[in-house]
Amino acid sequence: MLKTKHLLLVEDDPDIAGLLADNLRDEGYRVDAVGDGDAALAAIAGNRYDLLLLDVMLPGVDGLEICRRVRAGPVYTPIIIVSSKSSDIQRVVGLEMGADDYIAKPFALAEVVARVRALLRRVAALSQPAAEPADAVLIAGGLRIDAQSRAVALDGQPVALTAREFDLLHFFARHPGRMFTRLELLNQVWGYNHDGYEHTVNSHINRLRAKIEADPAKPARILTVWGVGYKFAGADDPGA
């Protein structure tokens, strides 16, 4: 029997919290809901959650600080930030803190449920033995990408990547020379395909380039294909 996924919802608006919790429970999830940051930290300390849904603006400790503390701990827990702070700067800050996804208010309840389902599915897939042993370690353009330890090194030096950045780089490296649209990358790496979220791909690629390219303004590994999307440099590409 499959274990029911246990979620923590941290939202100080009782109406929003009630609607989200009810919809997630209707999907079969077990949901704990708290309304402030201190209660959230206490709940996290006492439970092993499968996913956290965090608002940013909370009484007490805010959602970004909760995210930072969870990521500093030894156990990886998927995190989705749900916030009325919808600017690109706030979105990037949330992702830099280690969140796996960011949803701006107002939102459709069905979209939140879909994002939760997609993230849990992706985490479950990553926990399974690799279907293709040849992909366990990839070597490309000075990069060493270890799928088992989720570690990346560039010219022998470790590169610190967020979980999503690693997924994106690993996907690219498995398909050198192949072009992908932003929507294809959303579907393959994020697990959902929604028009209007292509900027999420752009921001991740920009941050990934800053970590693995000698000159992010003139990338040699993750290439822009104008009018199409992106590709990872293959053997025939300049600088590969």
N, CA, C and O of each residue as an XYZ file, in Angstrom:
960
protein
N       0.841     -1.201      0.000
C       0.000      0.000      0.000
C       0.876      1.251      0.000
O       1.832      1.349      0.769
N       0.545      2.199     -0.862
C       1.308      3.427     -0.929
C       1.058      4.285      0.303
O      -0.070      4.397      0.782
N       2.133      4.890      0.809
C       2.019      5.760      1.974
C       1.376      7.078      1.562
O       1.758      7.674      0.555
N       0.388      7.536      2.355
C      -0.242      8.830      2.093
C       0.769      9.938      2.316
O       1.427      9.986      3.355
N       0.892     10.826      1.344
C       1.841     11.921      1.458
C       1.371     12.919      2.514
O       0.200     13.297      2.559
N       2.306     13.331      3.355
C       2.008     14.227      4.483
C       2.544     15.616      4.161
O       3.753     15.796      4.014
N       1.661     16.593      4.053
C       2.036     17.951      3.669
C       1.853     18.916      4.834
O       0.977     18.735      5.681
N       2.701     19.947      4.859
C       2.513     21.049      5.800
C       2.182     22.297      5.013
O       2.948     22.713      4.144
N       1.037     22.897      5.316
C       0.597     24.146      4.705
C       0.776     25.265      5.720
O       0.213     25.213      6.814
N       1.560     26.279      5.359
C       1.818     27.411      6.250
C       1.234     28.655      5.593
O       1.810     29.186      4.643
N       0.102     29.118      6.090
C      -0.644     30.225      5.487
C      -1.426     30.930      6.582
O      -2.193     30.299      7.310
N      -1.228     32.266      6.700
C      -1.865     32.995      7.787
C      -3.269     33.497      7.446
O      -3.980     33.970      8.332
N      -3.678     33.404      6.186
C      -5.049     33.762      5.821
C      -5.929     32.529      5.973
O      -5.777     31.574      5.211
N      -6.849     32.526      6.940
C      -7.623     31.301      7.205
C      -8.498     30.876      6.041
O      -8.730     29.681      5.856
N      -8.992     31.825      5.247
C      -9.829     31.453      4.105
C      -9.010     30.720      3.045
O      -9.422     29.680      2.532
N      -7.837     31.284      2.725
C      -6.966     30.637      1.737
C      -6.489     29.284      2.261
O      -6.478     28.291      1.533
N      -6.095     29.259      3.539
C      -5.618     28.008      4.130
C      -6.690     26.928      4.078
O      -6.406     25.772      3.765
N      -7.932     27.318      4.391
C      -9.021     26.336      4.381
C      -9.285     25.778      3.001
O      -9.477     24.573      2.837
N      -9.297     26.660      1.997
C      -9.549     26.206      0.622
C      -8.426     25.289      0.127
O      -8.685     24.239     -0.462
N      -7.174     25.700      0.375
C      -6.048     24.886     -0.068
C      -6.038     23.527      0.630
O      -5.860     22.489     -0.006
N      -6.229     23.552      1.941
C      -6.202     22.299      2.697
C      -7.308     21.361      2.227
O      -7.071     20.165      2.056
N      -8.505     21.885      2.017
C      -9.624     21.041      1.577
C      -9.341     20.427      0.210
O      -9.599     19.243     -0.009
N      -8.809     21.235     -0.711
C      -8.531     20.715     -2.054
C      -7.418     19.676     -2.038
O      -7.481     18.684     -2.764
N      -6.414     19.894     -1.224
C      -5.325     18.921     -1.135
C      -5.793     17.631     -0.468
O      -5.384     16.539     -0.864
N      -6.639     17.756      0.534
C      -7.189     16.545      1.178
C      -8.089     15.778      0.225
O      -8.128     14.547      0.246
N      -8.817     16.517     -0.616
C      -9.652     15.849     -1.618
C      -8.809     15.030     -2.587
O      -9.284     14.050     -3.161
N      -7.552     15.439     -2.765
C      -6.638     14.705     -3.642
C      -6.002     13.509     -2.943
O      -5.248     12.753     -3.555
N      -6.309     13.343     -1.664
C      -5.803     12.184     -0.935
C      -4.598     12.448     -0.063
O      -4.031     11.517      0.508
N      -4.188     13.732      0.052
C      -3.037     14.051      0.884
C      -3.458     14.260      2.335
O      -4.581     14.680      2.617
N      -2.551     13.963      3.236
C      -2.727     14.297      4.645
C      -2.131     15.677      4.859
O      -0.956     15.884      4.558
N      -2.903     16.627      5.369
C      -2.468     18.022      5.428
C      -2.534     18.553      6.857
O      -3.575     18.480      7.510
N      -1.416     19.085      7.331
C      -1.379     19.877      8.557
C      -1.337     21.338      8.133
O      -0.587     21.688      7.222
N      -2.121     22.196      8.770
C      -2.153     23.614      8.423
C      -1.859     24.444      9.664
O      -2.478     24.256     10.712
N      -0.898     25.374      9.535
C      -0.576     26.298     10.618
C      -0.543     27.705     10.051
O      -0.401     27.894      8.842
N      -0.675     28.703     10.939
C      -0.828     30.073     10.472
C       0.309     31.018     10.783
O       0.201     32.207     10.482
N       1.408     30.543     11.379
C       2.536     31.432     11.653
C       3.838     30.656     11.579
O       3.854     29.426     11.620
N       4.933     31.404     11.468
C       6.224     30.782     11.258
C       6.719     29.957     12.422
O       7.338     28.912     12.220
N       6.455     30.411     13.657
C       6.919     29.656     14.818
C       6.209     28.304     14.902
O       6.835     27.288     15.205
N       4.903     28.296     14.635
C       4.164     27.026     14.637
C       4.660     26.116     13.515
O       4.691     24.895     13.668
N       5.046     26.712     12.392
C       5.566     25.916     11.285
C       6.865     25.221     11.681
O       7.031     24.028     11.429
N       7.790     25.961     12.302
C       9.060     25.365     12.712
C       8.849     24.264     13.742
O       9.548     23.250     13.727
N       7.884     24.464     14.639
C       7.587     23.429     15.629
C       7.031     22.175     14.955
O       7.383     21.055     15.325
N       6.158     22.370     13.961
C       5.582     21.229     13.247
C       6.661     20.480     12.473
O       6.670     19.249     12.453
N       7.576     21.220     11.834
C       8.654     20.602     11.055
C       9.587     19.809     11.968
O      10.071     18.739     11.600
N       9.835     20.351     13.170
C      10.716     19.659     14.110
C      10.110     18.348     14.590
O      10.833     17.413     14.933
N       8.772     18.279     14.616
C       8.115     17.098     15.177
C       7.588     16.109     14.154
O       7.029     15.077     14.527
N       7.755     16.407     12.851
C       7.195     15.538     11.818
C       8.162     15.416     10.640
O       9.037     16.259     10.436
N       7.979     14.351      9.879
C       8.739     14.187      8.631
C       7.763     14.412      7.483
O       7.041     13.500      7.080
N       7.749     15.641      6.959
C       6.803     15.996      5.904
C       7.352     15.619      4.530
O       8.562     15.615      4.304
N       6.431     15.302      3.620
C       6.802     14.981      2.244
C       6.881     16.228      1.376
O       7.501     16.205      0.312
N       6.251     17.330      1.824
C       6.288     18.583      1.058
C       5.805     19.715      1.943
O       4.918     19.528      2.776
N       6.396     20.901      1.760
C       5.985     22.107      2.468
C       5.425     23.114      1.477
O       6.010     23.348      0.420
N       4.274     23.716      1.827
C       3.708     24.846      1.087
C       3.813     26.059      1.992
O       3.142     26.125      3.022
N       4.654     27.027      1.618
C       4.961     28.149      2.502
C       4.507     29.475      1.931
O       4.836     29.814      0.794
N       3.747     30.234      2.724
C       3.547     31.644      2.409
C       4.812     32.379      2.833
O       5.553     31.890      3.686
N       5.067     33.547      2.251
C       6.253     34.321      2.620
C       5.975     35.226      3.810
O       6.702     35.196      4.803
N       4.928     36.027      3.709
C       4.606     36.983      4.777
C       3.813     36.275      5.856
O       2.638     35.959      5.673
N       4.473     36.024      6.998
C       3.857     35.285      8.093
C       4.126     35.997      9.418
O       5.148     36.670      9.553
N       3.243     35.864     10.384
C       3.571     36.316     11.736
C       4.765     35.514     12.256
O       4.861     34.312     12.009
N       5.661     36.168     12.965
C       6.838     35.469     13.474
C       7.853     35.263     12.373
O       8.105     36.170     11.579
N       8.438     34.082     12.315
C       9.450     33.752     11.300
C       8.789     33.722      9.927
O       7.734     33.110      9.761
N       9.404     34.382      8.934
C       8.775     34.407      7.610
C       9.102     33.150      6.811
O       9.945     32.345      7.207
N       8.413     32.996      5.673
C       8.539     31.788      4.878
C       9.926     31.580      4.296
O      10.389     30.444      4.201
N      10.601     32.663      3.901
C      11.941     32.521      3.345
C      12.924     32.015      4.390
O      13.805     31.212      4.080
N      12.780     32.477      5.616
C      13.663     32.009      6.683
C      13.383     30.542      7.009
O      14.308     29.775      7.277
N      12.104     30.153      6.985
C      11.769     28.738      7.191
C      12.423     27.894      6.102
O      13.001     26.842      6.377
N      12.324     28.367      4.866
C      12.929     27.663      3.734
C      14.435     27.527      3.938
O      14.996     26.450      3.734
N      15.084     28.606      4.336
C      16.532     28.577      4.547
C      16.912     27.569      5.623
O      17.874     26.817      5.462
N      16.160     27.554      6.720
C      16.485     26.637      7.827
C      16.276     25.183      7.422
O      17.071     24.314      7.781
N      15.211     24.919      6.677
C      14.957     23.542      6.232
C      16.084     23.076      5.312
O      16.554     21.944      5.427
N      16.517     23.948      4.401
C      17.587     23.578      3.477
C      18.931     23.419      4.185
O      19.804     22.704      3.693
N      19.108     24.071      5.325
C      20.354     23.933      6.083
C      20.396     22.617      6.854
O      21.455     22.210      7.331
N      19.247     21.950      6.978
C      19.184     20.697      7.705
C      19.643     19.519      6.867
O      19.924     19.677      5.679
N      19.722     18.336      7.470
C      20.269     17.158      6.781
C      19.282     16.449      5.856
O      19.691     15.634      5.029
N      17.973     16.751      5.988
C      16.945     16.023      5.238
C      16.362     16.933      4.156
O      15.961     18.063      4.431
N      16.322     16.421      2.915
C      15.729     17.191      1.817
C      14.211     17.058      1.857
O      13.678     15.948      1.854
N      13.518     18.193      1.895
C      12.059     18.224      1.843
C      11.645     19.155      0.707
O      12.077     20.307      0.682
N      10.824     18.694     -0.231
C      10.356     19.572     -1.311
C       9.613     20.779     -0.752
O       8.839     20.654      0.197
N       9.852     21.952     -1.345
C       9.241     23.191     -0.852
C       8.647     23.973     -2.020
O       9.311     24.204     -3.031
N       7.381     24.378     -1.864
C       6.740     25.304     -2.792
C       6.373     26.559     -2.013
O       5.685     26.483     -0.995
N       6.828     27.707     -2.488
C       6.461     28.973     -1.877
C       5.231     29.525     -2.597
O       5.191     29.586     -3.826
N       4.236     29.924     -1.818
C       3.023     30.546     -2.350
C       2.942     31.936     -1.744
O       2.821     32.076     -0.527
N       3.008     32.969     -2.583
C       3.131     34.309     -2.019
C       2.463     35.367     -2.875
O       2.360     35.225     -4.093
N       2.005     36.441     -2.216
C       1.472     37.596     -2.934
C       2.590     38.454     -3.495
O       2.332     39.352     -4.296
N       3.843     38.194     -3.086
C       5.004     38.912     -3.628
C       5.350     38.277     -4.965
O       6.079     37.287     -5.012
N       4.838     38.836     -6.046
C       4.918     38.186     -7.346
C       6.022     38.726     -8.256
O       6.139     38.293     -9.402
N       6.835     39.670     -7.760
C       7.865     40.228     -8.627
C       8.941     39.189     -8.929
O       9.128     38.231     -8.179
N       9.645     39.399    -10.043
C      10.713     38.477    -10.406
C      11.790     38.427     -9.332
O      12.366     37.368     -9.086
N      12.073     39.574     -8.678
C      13.099     39.605     -7.638
C      12.707     38.693     -6.484
O      13.526     37.913     -5.997
N      11.453     38.791     -6.045
C      10.995     37.948     -4.944
C      11.003     36.479     -5.347
O      11.335     35.610     -4.542
N      10.641     36.210     -6.579
C      10.640     34.832     -7.067
C      12.059     34.260     -7.036
O      12.271     33.140     -6.573
N      13.025     35.032     -7.529
C      14.407     34.569     -7.551
C      14.940     34.384     -6.133
O      15.650     33.415     -5.864
N      14.604     35.304     -5.221
C      15.039     35.167     -3.830
C      14.519     33.859     -3.246
O      15.261     33.133     -2.584
N      13.243     33.560     -3.492
C      12.673     32.318     -2.990
C      13.377     31.098     -3.541
O      13.647     30.150     -2.803
N      13.677     31.110     -4.830
C      14.362     29.978     -5.449
C      15.800     29.879     -4.960
O      16.321     28.778     -4.779
N      16.447     31.025     -4.747
C      17.819     31.012     -4.236
C      17.875     30.449     -2.816
O      18.869     29.832     -2.431
N      16.822     30.656     -2.047
C      16.764     30.116     -0.691
C      16.595     28.599     -0.692
O      16.705     27.955      0.351
N      16.328     28.036     -1.865
C      16.224     26.588     -1.959
C      14.845     26.063     -2.258
O      14.640     24.850     -2.283
N      13.874     26.962     -2.490
C      12.537     26.488     -2.839
C      12.577     25.784     -4.196
O      13.358     26.155     -5.072
N      11.743     24.782     -4.358
C      11.675     24.045     -5.618
C      10.723     24.702     -6.609
O      10.846     24.504     -7.817
N       9.783     25.476     -6.104
C       8.813     26.121     -6.981
C       8.264     27.351     -6.277
O       8.388     27.483     -5.059
N       7.656     28.254     -7.045
C       7.144     29.528     -6.523
C       5.851     29.836     -7.254
O       5.835     29.918     -8.483
N       4.771     30.006     -6.514
C       3.463     30.306     -7.092
C       2.996     31.656     -6.549
O       2.961     31.865     -5.336
N       2.645     32.554     -7.439
C       2.210     33.884     -7.028
C       0.700     33.925     -6.834
O      -0.052     33.317     -7.594
N       0.270     34.648     -5.808
C      -1.152     34.915     -5.605
C      -1.575     36.089     -6.488
O      -0.767     36.984     -6.736
N      -2.812     36.108     -6.964
C      -3.833     35.060     -6.818
C      -3.534     33.875     -7.715
O      -2.876     34.026     -8.744
N      -4.004     32.711     -7.340
C      -3.717     31.500     -8.089
C      -4.997     30.674     -8.215
O      -5.966     30.877     -7.483
N      -4.970     29.750     -9.150
C      -6.063     28.785     -9.289
C      -5.753     27.588     -8.393
O      -4.633     27.078     -8.403
N      -6.729     27.146     -7.629
C      -6.512     26.012     -6.728
C      -6.035     24.789     -7.500
O      -5.180     24.042     -7.025
N      -6.589     24.586     -8.692
C      -6.193     23.428     -9.491
C      -4.722     23.493     -9.860
O      -4.057     22.461     -9.953
N      -4.203     24.714    -10.073
C      -2.790     24.848    -10.418
C      -1.903     24.462     -9.247
O      -0.899     23.775     -9.435
N      -2.259     24.897     -8.029
C      -1.459     24.541     -6.854
C      -1.438     23.029     -6.682
O      -0.383     22.445     -6.433
N      -2.593     22.395     -6.814
C      -2.677     20.940     -6.676
C      -1.817     20.263     -7.742
O      -1.136     19.276     -7.464
N      -1.852     20.795     -8.958
C      -1.056     20.213    -10.046
C       0.436     20.361     -9.767
O       1.212     19.443    -10.033
N       0.840     21.511     -9.234
C       2.264     21.723     -8.928
C       2.719     20.781     -7.808
O       3.815     20.223     -7.868
N       1.875     20.610     -6.789
C       2.197     19.682     -5.701
C       2.363     18.270     -6.253
O       3.334     17.582     -5.938
N       1.421     17.848     -7.069
C       1.468     16.501     -7.639
C       2.724     16.315     -8.486
O       3.389     15.282     -8.407
N       3.045     17.335     -9.304
C       4.197     17.230    -10.190
C       5.504     17.154     -9.399
O       6.385     16.362     -9.732
N       5.631     17.974     -8.357
C       6.862     17.979     -7.575
C       7.034     16.662     -6.816
O       8.138     16.119     -6.761
N       5.965     16.153     -6.238
C       6.047     14.868     -5.532
C       6.391     13.739     -6.498
O       7.140     12.826     -6.150
N       5.847     13.803     -7.709
C       6.145     12.780     -8.706
C       7.621     12.839     -9.104
O       8.271     11.807     -9.274
N       8.141     14.066     -9.251
C       9.549     14.214     -9.635
C      10.468     13.697     -8.535
O      11.453     13.016     -8.818
N      10.152     14.016     -7.286
C      10.980     13.556     -6.173
C      10.939     12.032     -6.079
O      11.959     11.395     -5.819
N       9.756     11.450     -6.291
C       9.644      9.991     -6.252
C      10.479      9.349     -7.351
O      11.125      8.326     -7.128
N      10.465      9.951     -8.537
C      11.233      9.398     -9.654
C      12.726      9.462     -9.366
O      13.467      8.539     -9.705
N      13.172     10.553     -8.739
C      14.593     10.705     -8.444
C      15.063      9.726     -7.376
O      16.249      9.401     -7.308
N      14.137      9.254     -6.539
C      14.507      8.331     -5.472
C      14.643      6.898     -5.952
O      15.134      6.032     -5.228
N      14.197      6.651     -7.197
C      14.274      5.306     -7.758
C      15.657      5.075     -8.369
O      16.334      6.026     -8.759
N      16.074      3.804     -8.450
C      17.354      3.508     -9.111
C      17.349      4.027    -10.539
O      16.314      3.996    -11.205
N      18.459      4.489    -11.005
C      18.543      5.038    -12.353
C      18.167      3.986    -13.384
O      18.669      2.863    -13.352
N      17.272      4.363    -14.305
C      16.838      3.424    -15.333
C      17.948      3.174    -16.340
O      17.996      2.116    -16.967
N      18.842      4.148    -16.497
C      19.930      4.020    -17.458
C      21.254      4.182    -16.715
O      21.691      5.308    -16.474
N      21.909      3.052    -16.343
C      23.158      3.147    -15.581
C      24.202      4.015    -16.265
O      25.036      4.620    -15.592
N      24.168      4.086    -17.593
C      25.158      4.899    -18.300
C      25.040      6.375    -17.942
O      25.988      7.141    -18.120
N      23.867      6.775    -17.435
C      23.658      8.182    -17.087
C      24.050      8.496    -15.648
O      23.891      9.631    -15.200
N      24.564      7.498    -14.913
C      24.877      7.726    -13.506
C      25.907      8.836    -13.348
O      25.784      9.674    -12.454
N      26.929      8.850    -14.216
C      27.932      9.916    -14.214
C      28.102     10.403    -15.647
O      28.408      9.615    -16.543
N      27.907     11.693    -15.862
C      28.067     12.286    -17.186
C      29.274     13.206    -17.174
O      29.465     13.982    -16.238
N      30.086     13.117    -18.215
C      31.240     13.983    -18.380
C      31.032     14.789    -19.649
O      30.879     14.220    -20.730
N      31.026     16.116    -19.527
C      30.779     16.948    -20.712
C      31.388     18.327    -20.512
O      31.062     19.030    -19.556
N      32.276     18.707    -21.426
C      32.811     20.063    -21.423
C      33.419     20.508    -20.115
O      33.207     21.644    -19.690
N      34.182     19.622    -19.459
C      34.796     19.963    -18.184
C      33.890     19.751    -16.984
O      34.327     19.922    -15.846
N      32.629     19.379    -17.218
C      31.680     19.123    -16.147
C      31.631     17.630    -15.831
O      31.663     16.789    -16.730
N      31.555     17.322    -14.560
C      31.288     15.952    -14.108
C      29.989     15.985    -13.309
O      29.906     16.643    -12.271
N      28.985     15.275    -13.797
C      27.642     15.315    -13.209
C      27.300     13.931    -12.697
O      27.116     13.002    -13.484
N      27.215     13.786    -11.380
C      26.943     12.500    -10.740
C      25.482     12.457    -10.309
O      25.080     13.155     -9.379
N      24.686     11.627    -10.996
C      23.253     11.575    -10.714
C      22.955     10.940     -9.369
O      21.952     11.280     -8.741
N      23.805     10.022     -8.911
C      23.537      9.336     -7.652
C      23.745     10.267     -6.456
O      22.894     10.346     -5.571
N      24.871     10.965     -6.435
C      25.157     11.877     -5.319
C      24.629     13.282     -5.573
O      24.677     14.137     -4.688
N      24.114     13.525     -6.805
C      23.622     14.836     -7.217
C      24.704     15.902     -6.998
O      24.444     17.001     -6.507
N      25.925     15.526     -7.384
C      27.076     16.421     -7.239
C      27.588     16.812     -8.615
O      27.562     16.015     -9.553
N      28.059     18.060     -8.724
C      28.605     18.575     -9.978
C      29.974     19.174     -9.699
O      30.171     19.883     -8.712
N      30.918     18.876    -10.593
C      32.242     19.493    -10.513
C      32.582     20.088    -11.872
O      32.253     19.517    -12.912
N      33.236     21.224    -11.851
C      33.687     21.899    -13.069
C      35.198     22.005    -13.009
O      35.748     22.680    -12.139
N      35.868     21.337    -13.935
C      37.335     21.293    -13.945
C      37.880     20.855    -12.586
O      38.886     21.374    -12.103
N      37.193     19.893    -11.988
C      37.633     19.325    -10.723
C      37.184     20.065     -9.485
O      37.408     19.593     -8.371
N      36.548     21.226     -9.653
C      36.091     22.012     -8.514
C      34.583     21.852     -8.331
O      33.835     21.950     -9.303
N      34.122     21.605     -7.092
C      32.685     21.411     -6.872
C      31.879     22.668     -7.195
O      32.329     23.791     -6.967
N      30.686     22.453     -7.726
C      29.768     23.543     -8.064
C      28.503     23.348     -7.236
O      27.874     22.292     -7.304
N      28.129     24.350     -6.463
C      26.938     24.266     -5.610
C      25.702     24.636     -6.425
O      25.562     25.777     -6.864
N      24.807     23.671     -6.625
C      23.579     23.900     -7.369
C      22.371     23.614     -6.492
O      22.424     22.755     -5.611
N      21.279     24.337     -6.734
C      20.018     23.984     -6.096
C      19.486     22.709     -6.740
O      19.984     22.277     -7.779
N      18.475     22.111     -6.119
C      17.916     20.869     -6.649
C      17.414     21.056     -8.076
O      17.644     20.200     -8.930
N      16.736     22.159     -8.339
C      16.181     22.391     -9.672
C      17.278     22.676    -10.683
O      17.195     22.228    -11.827
N      18.302     23.412    -10.280
C      19.418     23.675    -11.181
C      20.103     22.369    -11.578
O      20.475     22.182    -12.736
N      20.268     21.469    -10.607
C      20.882     20.179    -10.931
C      20.010     19.412    -11.920
O      20.521     18.873    -12.902
N      18.706     19.356    -11.674
C      17.802     18.636    -12.575
C      17.891     19.183    -13.993
O      17.914     18.423    -14.962
N      17.939     20.504    -14.106
C      17.997     21.140    -15.416
C      19.306     20.821    -16.121
O      19.305     20.475    -17.303
N      20.426     20.935    -15.407
C      21.728     20.645    -16.003
C      21.822     19.178    -16.406
O      22.309     18.862    -17.492
N      21.361     18.286    -15.542
C      21.427     16.854    -15.840
C      20.589     16.519    -17.068
O      21.000     15.720    -17.910
N      19.419     17.130    -17.165
C      18.571     16.881    -18.334
C      19.255     17.357    -19.607
O      19.276     16.647    -20.613
N      19.814     18.562    -19.560
C      20.524     19.086    -20.725
C      21.681     18.151    -21.121
O      21.842     17.816    -22.294
N      22.479     17.739    -20.132
C      23.677     16.945    -20.424
C      23.330     15.568    -20.984
O      24.132     14.968    -21.700
N      22.152     15.073    -20.665
C      21.715     13.783    -21.211
C      21.285     13.906    -22.668
O      21.149     12.898    -23.361
N      21.067     15.144    -23.143
C      20.591     15.351    -24.512
C      21.444     16.402    -25.232
O      20.913     17.420    -25.676
N      22.754     16.174    -25.354
C      23.613     17.190    -25.983
C      23.222     17.427    -27.436
O      22.942     16.497    -28.194
N      23.213     18.716    -27.795
C      22.919     19.089    -29.175
C      21.447     19.150    -29.519
O      21.090     19.596    -30.610
N      20.586     18.714    -28.618
C      19.146     18.713    -28.907
C      18.511     20.013    -28.413
O      18.768     20.444    -27.289
N      17.691     20.628    -29.244
C      17.042     21.886    -28.892
C      15.729     21.617    -28.144
O      14.984     20.700    -28.487
N      15.464     22.424    -27.128
C      14.234     22.324    -26.355
C      13.604     23.713    -26.231
O      14.299     24.701    -25.997
N      12.294     23.773    -26.389
C      11.586     25.008    -26.104
C      11.459     25.170    -24.593
O      11.687     24.224    -23.840
N      11.098     26.363    -24.160
C      10.911     26.592    -22.733
C       9.769     25.736    -22.184
O       9.862     25.214    -21.073
N       8.702     25.593    -22.953
C       7.587     24.771    -22.501
C       7.985     23.310    -22.391
O       7.535     22.613    -21.482
N       8.825     22.835    -23.308
C       9.309     21.448    -23.215
C      10.153     21.259    -21.958
O      10.058     20.228    -21.292
N      10.972     22.247    -21.637
C      11.787     22.144    -20.426
C      10.919     22.177    -19.171
O      11.179     21.450    -18.213
N       9.885     23.023    -19.178
C       8.960     23.036    -18.042
C       8.342     21.660    -17.829
O       8.244     21.182    -16.699
N       7.933     21.038    -18.908
C       7.282     19.737    -18.822
C       8.254     18.645    -18.380
O       7.911     17.804    -17.549
N       9.465     18.659    -18.935
C      10.422     17.597    -18.669
C      11.116     17.734    -17.313
O      11.369     16.733    -16.642
N      11.424     18.967    -16.907
C      12.212     19.185    -15.692
C      11.341     19.570    -14.500
O      11.542     19.081    -13.388
N      10.370     20.454    -14.744
C       9.495     20.893    -13.653
C       8.308     19.948    -13.472
O       7.772     19.821    -12.370
N       7.902     19.291    -14.544
C       6.803     18.343    -14.448
C       5.454     18.943    -14.762
O       4.427     18.309    -14.521
N       5.433     20.158    -15.298
C       4.174     20.758    -15.719
C       4.441     21.642    -16.917
O       5.588     21.999    -17.188
N       3.395     21.996    -17.632
C       3.543     22.719    -18.890
C       2.470     23.797    -18.962
O       1.389     23.569    -19.506
N       2.772     24.979    -18.409
C       1.790     26.053    -18.356
C       2.300     27.268    -19.116
O       3.390     27.765    -18.832
N       1.535     27.739    -20.062
C       1.886     28.981    -20.746
C       2.015     30.104    -19.717
O       1.238     30.174    -18.765
N       2.988     30.969    -19.912
C       3.166     32.096    -19.011
C       4.236     31.878    -17.966
O       4.582     32.814    -17.245
N       4.783     30.648    -17.856
C       5.798     30.372    -16.845
C       7.181     30.158    -17.460
O       8.092     29.653    -16.805
N       7.324     30.554    -18.743
C       8.611     30.372    -19.399
C       9.717     31.174    -18.708
O      10.886     30.795    -18.766
N       9.345     32.294    -18.046
C      10.362     33.101    -17.372
C      11.031     32.313    -16.247
O      12.166     32.615    -15.877
N      10.340     31.298    -15.693
C      10.944     30.439    -14.679
C      12.144     29.709    -15.262
O      13.186     29.597    -14.617
N      11.991     29.209    -16.492
C      13.098     28.549    -17.181
C      14.230     29.548    -17.417
O      15.394     29.238    -17.165
N      13.897     30.728    -17.893
C      14.924     31.738    -18.175
C      15.756     32.061    -16.935
O      16.984     32.113    -17.006
N      15.091     32.278    -15.804
C      15.816     32.675    -14.599
C      16.721     31.546    -14.114
O      17.833     31.806    -13.654
N      16.263     30.296    -14.208
C      17.103     29.169    -13.796
C      18.315     29.020    -14.717
O      19.426     28.764    -14.252
N      18.096     29.181    -16.014
C      19.214     29.059    -16.945
C      20.223     30.184    -16.715
O      21.429     29.944    -16.776
N      19.761     31.386    -16.456
C      20.681     32.494    -16.182
C      21.535     32.210    -14.943
O      22.738     32.468    -14.938
N      20.903     31.678    -13.899
C      21.652     31.395    -12.670
C      22.587     30.195    -12.861
O      23.684     30.159    -12.302
N      22.147     29.223    -13.648
C      23.000     28.075    -13.939
C      24.215     28.494    -14.759
O      25.334     28.054    -14.495
N      23.989     29.343    -15.749
C      25.117     29.851    -16.540
C      26.134     30.599    -15.669
O      27.342     30.487    -15.876
N      25.632     31.355    -14.703
C      26.536     32.110    -13.826
C      27.459     31.176    -13.048
O      28.531     31.591    -12.609
N      27.052     29.926    -12.876
C      27.837     28.978    -12.085
C      28.743     28.084    -12.931
O      29.748     27.578    -12.430
N      28.401     27.880    -14.214
C      29.175     26.901    -14.995
C      29.827     27.489    -16.248
O      30.589     26.798    -16.925
N      29.543     28.733    -16.559
C      30.124     29.341    -17.760
C      31.264     30.281    -17.377
O      31.170     31.015    -16.394
N      32.352     30.253    -18.170
C      33.448     31.191    -17.933
C      32.976     32.621    -18.121
O      33.374     33.513    -17.372
N      32.129     32.842    -19.119
C      31.527     34.147    -19.376
C      30.037     33.926    -19.619
O      29.644     33.562    -20.727
N      29.191     34.141    -18.589
C      27.749     33.885    -18.752
C      27.113     34.669    -19.884
O      26.094     34.247    -20.430
N      27.704     35.813    -20.247
C      27.163     36.607    -21.351
C      27.460     35.971    -22.706
O      26.794     36.261    -23.699
N      28.471     35.098    -22.732
C      28.820     34.380    -23.967
C      28.934     32.894    -23.632
O      30.034     32.340    -23.625
N      27.809     32.253    -23.356
C      27.849     30.861    -22.887
C      28.387     29.894    -23.931
O      28.129     30.039    -25.126
N      29.139     28.904    -23.459
C      29.698     27.879    -24.334
C      29.080     26.514    -24.070
O      29.318     25.572    -24.827
N      28.286     26.394    -23.001
C      27.700     25.103    -22.660
C      26.184     25.095    -22.887
O      25.676     24.285    -23.664
N      25.474     25.981    -22.221
C      24.023     26.074    -22.427
C      23.773     27.197    -23.417
O      23.923     28.374    -23.089
N      23.395     26.828    -24.615
C      23.308     27.774    -25.723
C      21.865     28.201    -25.973
O      20.940     27.397    -25.858
N      21.685     29.466    -26.315
C      20.380     29.974    -26.728
C      20.200     29.722    -28.218
O      21.061     30.073    -29.026
N      19.075     29.112    -28.574
C      18.722     28.935    -29.979
C      17.620     29.943    -30.263
O      16.462     29.709    -29.917
N      17.962     31.045    -30.880
C      17.041     32.163    -31.033
C      15.771     31.739    -31.764
O      15.816     31.110    -32.821
N      14.654     32.099    -31.177
C      13.364     31.755    -31.764
C      12.886     30.368    -31.420
O      11.772     29.985    -31.778
N      13.728     29.599    -30.719
C      13.344     28.222    -30.361
C      13.398     28.016    -28.861
O      12.369     27.784    -28.226
N      14.591     28.099    -28.287
C      14.750     27.839    -26.856
C      16.214     27.687    -26.510
O      17.000     28.614    -26.706
N      16.597     26.503    -25.987
C      17.959     26.275    -25.526
C      18.424     24.880    -25.904
O      17.626     23.993    -26.210
N      19.753     24.714    -25.873
C      20.321     23.388    -26.023
C      21.657     23.325    -25.287
O      22.292     24.348    -25.034
N      22.065     22.116    -24.953
C      23.376     21.881    -24.348
C      24.344     21.606    -25.484
O      24.050     20.808    -26.374
N      25.507     22.270    -25.458
C      26.444     22.181    -26.570
C      26.837     20.739    -26.853
O      27.264     20.017    -25.953
N      26.693     20.326    -28.100
C      27.144     19.014    -28.533
C      28.552     19.090    -29.081
O      29.176     20.152    -29.090
N      29.041     17.960    -29.534
C      30.430     17.890    -30.005
C      30.681     18.805    -31.202
O      31.808     19.253    -31.416
N      29.647     19.079    -31.975
C      29.814     19.907    -33.178
C      29.639     21.393    -32.929
O      29.822     22.202    -33.838
N      29.281     21.762    -31.691
C      29.059     23.175    -31.399
C      30.374     23.851    -31.025
O      31.208     23.234    -30.362
N      30.581     25.098    -31.430
C      31.797     25.830    -31.057
C      31.938     25.907    -29.543
O      30.978     26.227    -28.841
N      33.127     25.616    -29.043
C      33.390     25.693    -27.614
C      33.014     24.443    -26.870
O      33.268     24.356    -25.668
N      32.410     23.454    -27.538
C      32.015     22.226    -26.847
C      33.238     21.388    -26.495
O      33.102     20.314    -25.907
